[in-house]
Each structure stands twice: as C-alpha cells, then as structure tokens.
Amino acid sequence: MYIILILMILFGKSLLPQQTAKAEIFIVENNLDRAKICLNISLNKGWHIYWINNGDTGIPTDIKWSIPKGYTITDTEWPVPDLFYSDDLISFGYEENLTLIYQIKKEFESDSDNFTCEIKSLICRDVCVPFDTFISFNLNDFNYKLTSSEISEKLENYYSLLPIKNHSLNLTAVYKEYGVDLIISKNSLTQKNIENILFIPFENGIFEYSNNQNFIQSDNNYRLSAKFNNFKTREPDSLEGLLVVFYRTNSNSVKKTAYQINLNINN
C-alpha cells in the first residue's frame, strides 16, 4: 500500500515572487521499519537547477539531511544531467524538474520521527537566483495521498535516468600532455548507431567542458579526449564521473545511456 505525504515549501517571496521553484516530499512507502521517500524540485518553464558538478556556470546543488537517532537514510543518487549551453560555456543540470529517491530504515527505536531536508542551490533562466530552502516532516504523521499510478510513473522515470553502476565496460585511460584519452572497446557496448560519447567528471575544475571531445570510431574501439582546464585545480590520477553514450534508435530518435566510471589513468 502506497502512502503519500506531500510537503511543499515555496521559495521566499522576496526573491521568487512568482513561485519560480518549489520543493516537495512524497512518502511513497512506509512499511514498519522501512520507508521510501521522493524529493521533488519543480521549476517554472525554462528554469533549470544544477547537478553536483555545475560546469562552467552556476553552483552545485547541495542536499543535506538531518535525521533522528535510530534512523539511516541512503546517499543521494543523481540522475544523468542535461547539458546547457550559453555561448562557449557548458553547464550540467535539470530543466523544470529534479526527482530524487531515498530509502529510510529504522535501525532501533527512536524518540523522534522528525526529518529535515536542507537544499542549497542556484536556479537559472535568463537570470540566476539562489534557491535555499528546507523541508521538515514527521515520517508517521501525514494527511495527503497521490494515486499509485502517479507514484509508479515518478519512480519509473527516476530509475530510468540513473547511470549504470554495475557494468563490464572495457576501458583504458591514458594520460596526455593536453588531457586524458579514453579508449572504449566496441564489444563492451551494447548500443548500436552510436553518434557521440562524452565524459562528464564529478569534480569541477580539472577538465574543459565540451560536447565535442574528439570522438573517433575505429574498427575495434571508440576514443575520446578529455582536455585539461587551462587552470586545472590538480593533477588527476583517475577518471571519476559519467560516460554518456548518445545513440540513434530505429525510430531515428537520439537517446542516451550513462555509465558511472572510476578508472585509473595510465601514464
């Protein structure tokens, strides 16, 4: 049985007088000592919020939980971000909606069931404004419900956008003076009609951002180059981030699949 709590916090009127963004909590399951909750941030048309690596503009979205003693909550699992372009700048984030799912577990009896979620970010369209807010709720005290079909749709969309963590990609990263070359065995990718592959790092300040990383196809491999930022913050010894594969389907639409990678760099 799905039980839903909707708690909505609107951003301060002084900065967002027209309800540009709002944050909501949906409690989608609450069974004895386990619960599943959904944090949803919705924005007006054309507005976007940033990923954990914001790219060339904006600031990363930071989400912190305060939970009562006796409970645990899973870490944030971020969906694959979209790319936003402004002149020669590229940033990473989500347009008009960001949904995140968390698992809560009661490890032992607690004196409180009160949770608080604090969000600090920046939202942008033609201009950018801070989006700093928090949501407080009691896990076992709620009054509102959504239909099971609405919940199923939200969960399905979220899980379909998560990067693949457990995979068997055959990857090699080679250090170059200009950056890092990433070589991917064709046999380890299942997608056909691949048009582009991009590496998006988790950490800002090391690599340049581009939708053209000199993607090349050979008989056996795909190759791309992640160029260093001219003012890189440190010398990397590994590639940690997302490998995003863009491919054309039989219906002639372009789709993407992302793989989470953590790969040592060969000198």
N, C-alpha and C positions, 0 to 999 in steps of 0.2 A: 504494500500500500504506500503510495507516494503522499507525503505530507509536505506542504509548501508554506514557507514563510517568505513574504515579500517585505523587505525593509528598504525604503527608498530615502536616500539623502540627496538633496539638491545642493548644488554649489552656492556659495554666498552671493546674495543679490547684488552686492556692490560690484562684483567682477563679472557675473554672468546673469544679467537681469532677464534674459530671455530663455532661461533654462537650457543653456547650451549643453550641459552634461549632467548625468545623474548616475549614482551607484546604487545597486540593489543586491540584496542577498536572497537567494532562493534555497530553502532547505528541501532538498528533493527526496531524501530518505532519512528516516530516523528510527532505527530498529535497535532497541535495548542499548547496547554499549557502542554502537557504530552509527555514524551519520555521514551523509554526503551532501555537501553544500555547493552552491553555484554563486560565484561573484560575477555580476554582470555590470559593465560600464557601457552605457549607451550615450551617443553624442548626436547632435543635430546634423543634418545633411551637410556633407563636405568637410566636417571636422574630423581630425584624427588624433590618436594618443600614441605614445611611443612604446617601443619594445624595451628589453633590458639593455640592449645596445641601441642608442638612439640614432647613431650615424653622424652625419655632418651637421645636423641641426637638432634643436630640442634638447631635452634631458631624459634620461632613462626613467621609466616608471618603477617606483619603489612601493612594495606592498609588505606591510608588517602586521603580524597577528599578535594580540595579547589574549592568551587562553588561560582558563583556570587550572589550578593544580589538579592533577589526576587525569588530564586530557592530553592527547597528542594530535597534531594536525600535519598533513603532508606538505612538502615544499611546493612552491608554485611551479606548475608545468605550463610553459608558454607555447601557444600555437605558433605556427610558422608566420612570421610577419610579412606584410606587404612592403613594397618599395615605393617611396615617394620622391619625386624629382622636383627640384627648384633650381633652374639654371644648371650649373655644374655640380650641384650638391645633391646627395642622396641620403635619405633617412629611412628608418625602419619602424613600422608600427601597424596600427589597425584603424581602419576608417569606419566611423559611425558605430562600431560595436566591438567590445572585447569581453569574451566569456572565459572564466577560469573555474575549474572544478577542484575541490579539496575533499579529502577524506578525514573525518574526525573519529577518534577512538577514545573511549573512556577506559583507562588502564586500571583505575581504582576509584572508589567513592570520593566525591568532591563536595566541598561546602558550597560551591557555586557552579552555575551553568552559564555564566555571562561571558560572552566573547566580544572582542573589539577588533575591527579591521581598519588599519590606517593606510590611506593611499596618498602618495605624493607624486605628482607628475606635471606634465605640461600638455595642453591641448592646443591644436593649431588649425587654422584655415588660412585666411588672408593675414590674420594676426595670431599671436600666441598669447595665452593667458594661463596662469597656474591653475592646476586642479588638485587641491589639497583638501581632503575630507576624511571622515571616519564614519564607520557604521558600528553601532553596538546592538547586541541582541542576546536574548536568552534562548538557548538551544531547545528548551522544553516549554516555551511559552509563546505561542503563535496563534494567529486567527485567520490568516488568508491562505487560499489554495489556488493552484493552477491545475489544469487538466493533465492527465498522464501523457496525452499526445503532445502537449506543449513541452513538457519536460523531456520526453523522448527525442523530440526534434532538436532541442537545445543540446542535449548530451551527445547525440549522434554528430551534430555539426562540430562540436568541440573536439571529440576524439578523432574525427576525420582530418582535422587540421594539425594534430600533434606530429612533431618529427618522429621518425622511426629510430628507436634507440638500439634495438637488438637486430643487427643485420650482419651480413658477411661480405661487405664490400671489400674488394681487393684494392687498397690504396697505398700510394707512396708519395711522401712529401720530400722535396729536395730543396735545400737552401741555395739561393742565388744572390748575387750582389744586389739585384733590383727587388727581390722579394722571395716568394716560395712558389715553386712549380708543384702542382698537384696532378698526379697521374692515376687514372682510374681504369681498371681492367673492364673492357666492354662486356665480358662474360659475366661479371658480377652484378650488372644492372639488368633488370627485367624489362624496363621501359623501351619501347621502340620509337622510332622517329624523334629522337632527342634533338632539340634545337639549340639548347644552351644549358650550361651548368655554372652555377655561381657558388662561391664560398662566402658565407656571411659569418664573421667572427663574433663570439660572445663579448670579447673585450674591445673597447673603443681605444683609438689612438695608435694602433700598430700598423694597420693596413689602410690603403686608399680604398674608397668605395666606388664601384663602377658596375654597370650592367654588362660590360664587355671586359672580361678577364682573359682575353686572347684564347677563347675556347677553340680547340682544334680536335678533329677526329682523325684517327689513323685506322689501320686495319684491325688492330688489337686493343687500342687504348683511346681514352679521352684525356685531354690535357688542358689545364688552365693555369693561369698565373695570377697569384695574389700579390700585387705590388705593395711595397712598404710605403707608409706615410713618410713624407719628407722630414717630419718632425716626430717620428715614432717614439713612444714613451719608453720602450725597452726592446731588447733583442729576444724574439720568441724562440723557444726550443720545442714548441709543439703547436699544432693547429687545433684549436678548440672552437667549435661553432657548428653551423649548419651547412650541409652540402645540398643545394636546392637544384633539382633536375626539372627542366622545362621540356615537355614533350607534346607532340601533336597526336590527337586521338583519331579514330576512324571517322568521327563526325566533323573533323577538321577544326576542333577547338583545341586551345593550348591549356594544358593542366600542369600542375607542379606536384612533386613529391620531395620531401626533405628528409635527410638523414642526419642525425646528430653524430659528430665525429670528435675524437680526441686522439690525435695522431702525432707521434714523434717526428721531428724534422731531421732528415739525413743531411749531414754537411758534405 
